[in-house]
Amino acid sequence: MTAVYAFDVDRLYRDPRDLIRLQDAAQRHRVRVVTTSGELPIGDGADPTAEAFAFIGAVFGGTELKKAKKRARAARDARKARGDQFGHPPFGYRLARDSGGRLTFVADSARPLRLVLDAFREAGSFARAAWLLNERNVPSPRGVKWAGNTVNRIIRRERPGMAPRRRTAARVAARGSHTFSRLLRCACGQLMTPRVNYTHSKYGSYGPYIGYQCFRGRHDPAHPRPYMVNEPAILGWAKAEAARLRTPKRVQLARHNTERRAELEAQRERLGWAVADGLLDREQAKDRAAAITAALDQLAEQDAVVDVPAIDWTWPPTEINAVLRAMWEHIELDANMRPVEAVWRVPEWRL
C-alpha cells in the first residue's frame, strides 16, 4: 500500500496524539495520506504551516467530539428521566409515544405476535414452529428464515408458561468414546480432549496410545507445560477413587427424596403468594427460588447416582465413561497433569 485516502481529516484523527501516531506510522511505512483538503504533512520535509493547521484541526476536532458526546449523554439522561424505552423493539412490537410523550413499545400489527404463538401451539416444539412460520411466509425479526432458537427466545420472553421447563436435573451427556471423555479438567480450567497417538519407526508402528490434551496449551505458548497426559497416568488413581462410592439403599432414598421434594415445591408455591401479598419483593423471591431450585437439583443428582453400577474395568471405554460421568462432574488435574480431585455429583457418598 502506498497511499491512504479519506474524505476529511476528522475521519482519521480528532486528537493531536492520534495525529502524531498517524504521521509516525505513515512515515515509517512510506505511505501518503490524502484527503479532499489536501495531503497530510508527513516527515521532516513537510510544510510547517500545513502541519500547524493540521494540529489546529486536531484540537478543534477533539473539542467537537467531546461536545457531541456531552450532548448525547444529556439526551440519553433526559430520555431516561422521562421514562422512554431504549433499544430496538422486540418482535411483535414497535416504538410509539404514549399520552405523556414517552417512547414505549406497542403491539405491531404488521408483525403480530399471535402468529408465533399459534405456530408454537400447533407444532409443540421450537424447531417445528420455525418450519411452520417459514412455510407461511411470516417475516422473521431479521428478515431471514426463522430458526428454532429465535422462536425459543420469543416464547420464553412473552409466554414463559407455554415453553417447556428448562432441565434442572443433572444430566449425563451421551457416552464418550474414551474412558475419560469430558471428565479431565486442566489446571487452566479447560476440559481436555481425547487423542489417539501412534508411534512410527523403522522397526514398525505401535499403538494406539490414548492420551488427553488441553486445547489451550496446544495453541498458547504461555500455558504451563506439559499440556498432555496419557491415560495410564490417570487410570490407577481413578480406580481407587471410584471404589470410594457408597450409596444408601434405593427404597430409603426414594422415600426421603419424595418427602423432601414435596416440601420444596410447597415452599416455592408459598413464595408466589408472598410476592402477591407484598411480603417479599421480586429480588428476594428470586434469591429464595434459586436456593429451592439448587436443592431440587441435588435431589435429582442423588436419584441419578444411586443407580450407578459397580464398574468392571474390562468394559468398553464407552460404558466405563458413562458410569464415571454419572458419579463425577469432572476430575481436576494439577500443573503436572496429575489428578488431584474428583468433583462428585453427591459429595456425601464418597467414603
Secondary structure, 3 states (H helix, E strand, C coil): CCEEECCCHHHCCCCHHHHHHHHHHHHHHCCEEEECCEECCCCCCCCHHHHHHHHHHHHHHHHHHHHHHHHHHHHHHHHHHHCCCCCCCCCCEEEEECCCCCEEEEECCCCCHHHHHHHHHHHCCHHHHHHHHHHCCCCCCCCCCCCHHHHHHHHHHHCCCCCCCCCCCCCCCCCCCCCCCCCEECCCCCECEEEEEEEEECCEEEEEEEEEECHHHHHCCCCCCCCEEECHHHHHHHHHHHCCECCCCHHHHHHHHHHHHHHHHHHHHHHHHHHHCCCCCHHHHHHHHHHHHHHHHHHHHHHHHCCCCCCCCCCCHHHHHHHHHHHEEEEEECCCCCEEEEEECCHHHEC
